[in-house]
Amino acid sequence: MKYRSTWRMTFRQKNDRGAVGVRNLVPIYALSALLLWCLPVQADVVWPALYLETRLFSWWAIGLGLLIEFFFIWKIFSLSPKRALLADLAANAVSALLGVILIPLAGIAWEVFPGSVLYDLFKMGTFDLITWGITFVFACLINALLESYVLKRFFRLPFTKRTFSWLVLANGCSVGIAFASLWWKPLQL
């Protein structure tokens, strides 16, 4: 069997010396390193967004979130149940893939500024109620923005203040369940 030149190799193709093209593996390695870097168990420092992130990716939180947001998307946009399910799965897949990076980054951005200023001013710490509240708001807004983009861009659904508000509320319900579970059963890292 004849193989293509090394610059066009796929994962299964080999060059004349039997080596798989490394160039094709770089994006996978980079994505894997980025995802591993974002995992809370790999962090030396923790902040509320990392704790919340672990619960948002619990199987039961994902299931409840999909169910809650399915009903919102179904009713808000008056879609058929099948199309609403497809839109819900697509929007939540994108918000999960990007949210795993953006939610912790928003949390660390809060910690750097304005959090650090407020901590000194009011003599409070990283895990106070204000930071937990801001973390909840950031998670809801980030997920709603990402989901709104997917629904508008790929499903041609209207993006208005009203629909965005409903998506923020839907995410408030699904994120709220994961958020509240941190108090019901605290994380054991």
Secondary structure, 3 states (H helix, E strand, C coil): CCCCCHHHCCCCCECCCCCECHHHCHHHHHHHHHHHHHCHHHCCCCCHHHHHHHHHCCHHHHHHHHHHHHHHHHHHCCCCHHHHHHHHHHHHHHHHHHHHHHHHHHHHHHHHHHHHHHHHHHCCCCCCHHHHHHHHHHHHHHHHHHHHHHHHHHHCCCCCHHHHHHHHHHHHHHHHHHHHHHHHCCCCC
